[in-house]
Amino acid sequence: MSKASEILFNSRKVSRPSSLDCIGKIFEDFIELHGDRCFADDCAIVGGIASLEGMPVTVIGIQKGHTVAENVARRFGSPNPDGYRKVIRLMKQAEKFHRPVVEFINTSGAYPGKGAEERGQGEAIARCLYESAGIKTPIISIFIGEGGSGGAIAMAAGDRVWMLENGMYAVLSPEGFASILWRDPSRSGEAAELMKITAEDLLANGVIDKIIPEAREGIENNVEYTTDIIRKNLISELVILCAKPVDELLKERYQRFRKYGEFEE
Amino acid sequence: MNLFKKKNYIPIGSSSQYKRPMHPEAQPDADSPMIPDGLWVKCRHCSGTIYKKEMDAYQLCPKCGGHFRIGAKERISITCDEGSFEELDAKMKAKNPMGYPDYEGVLNKAREKSGILDGVITGLCSIGGYRCVIAVMDSNFMMGSMGSVVGEKITRAIEKSTELGLPVIIFTTSGGARMQEGIISLMQMAKTAAAVRKHSDAGLLYVTVITDPTTGGVSASFASLGDIIIAEPKAIIGFAGRRVIEGTINEKLPEDFQSAEFQLEHGFIDKIVDRREMKKTLAAILRLHRTKEADKK
């Protein structure tokens, strides 16, 4: 297996820690809050309030399951618009109470369903991006597994974007890419290589700011190794971000995404 | 296996279809009937065969009034006041950030087919006498997919209107993010949405006109963020593709699924406007949002 296809495989392992696993190990006193106040509570996204060394924070994560039953209930971590609207509600709540937002991303993409379209999947993701651009409190996003397309960037438009060593992030699935380019979805490994989806590639082109290492024996065998590093990094980074004047924070957030693009004139 | 053999039809050339180049040594078969390319087109609404010269500048089906897709230049000429359009970033061209196999070849073909350098034309103009910034996407260029150039030109257009205190009008048509530019295409969603946010925070008007088709990453960024969202009749508007959804839920979707009419019913657009009424409608909206600053420009 090539490096990228190995990472693609690892990022999707059912045994990988989920958002709730990470939240439980990084924060204290997590209280889950439900619902988007519009239509439903989307189980593919979890969120709530918690404490990080005494600092109140809002935490949100895309939740995959460890069993088939749990995965079916959580739609394999593919959110509906209701999920993204819950994200917006919790971000605005965080802004009101001046607490930072930490987001965990692990999704193959937003759910392609009938109800999702009826309730405006596109609008929900767009609004998430729009609100993220203006929320007057720090936002840190962490890719803990898969990062698929629009459904992932909706929650990765904040001040810092980090990724676990075996995380990935792509514009479409390597299977989709391979079936468009070679009409053969089984060549996803090759596609993964070409698409530059790994944490190293993404750090090199500035899409992410930091790689969080995983234990040598495999993250599922030593989750604490990684969550301890996330915890330490969150504490030190949030101190820096929370000290910034809001104008500066928003200006830098704008510049963070403004810079992407390669073209000639 | 004659069961699956295609029947022989007389092909109707269409400018919206990719034409396989003929082998230089191949001779057109004198016996087989051929209709010259581009003279006849098929209406996707009534399935009627339309003689192209019968269509006027609005590119409507003379039989059913169905809206054909229209190029960015043609759109500008039926929307902006005559002689008012000044193009911005006219020379911006795509690079190949991911080393995608033969992306240059794909780009060159698209440039030839559409007559433009990438999927959007932006500029300053007036509509019914009111100054604004306009961006018009073009589905003839790689299905209006959004890569670096589309994202950058849209962002600059929005930033220009913020700077000048002007309204911005964006005509969208896009299959989504451009996969050939990889993750950088995805980043354009956050970039454009943030530019809309700044423009909105400055108290300025943003109107989106959603045309056929507007899906994927464009529907999930600036297309859905207008203060006022207009759509053309029967335009396909949605996030996920119909076939992907049908494959996921394992059922057939209704005919009108993701149409402009469907989106109106579900509350995601403000109004469906016939192309012939579009300029008048935009001018009326601009008039109602007129500011003293914009009048001076």
Interface residues (C-beta under 8 A of the other chain):
Chain A: A110 Y111 P112 G113 K114 A116 E117 E118 R119 G120 Q121 G122 E123 I125 A126 R127 L129 Y130 S132 A133 G134 S149 G150 I153 A154 A156 A157 Y169 A170 V171 L172 F177 I180 L181 L194 M195 K196 I197 L202 N205 V207 R253 Y254 F257 R258 Y260 G261 E262 F263 E264 E265
Chain B: D89 K91 M92 K93 A94 K95 P97 M98 G99 Y100 P101 S148 V149 G151 E152 T155 A177 M179 E181 G182 I183 I184 S185 L186 M187 Q188 M189 A190 K191 A193 A194 A195 V196 R197 K198 D201 T215 G216 G217 S219 A220 S221 F222 A223 S224 L225 I237 G238 F239 A240 G241 V244 I245 T248 I249 E251 L253 F257 Q258 H266 G267 F268
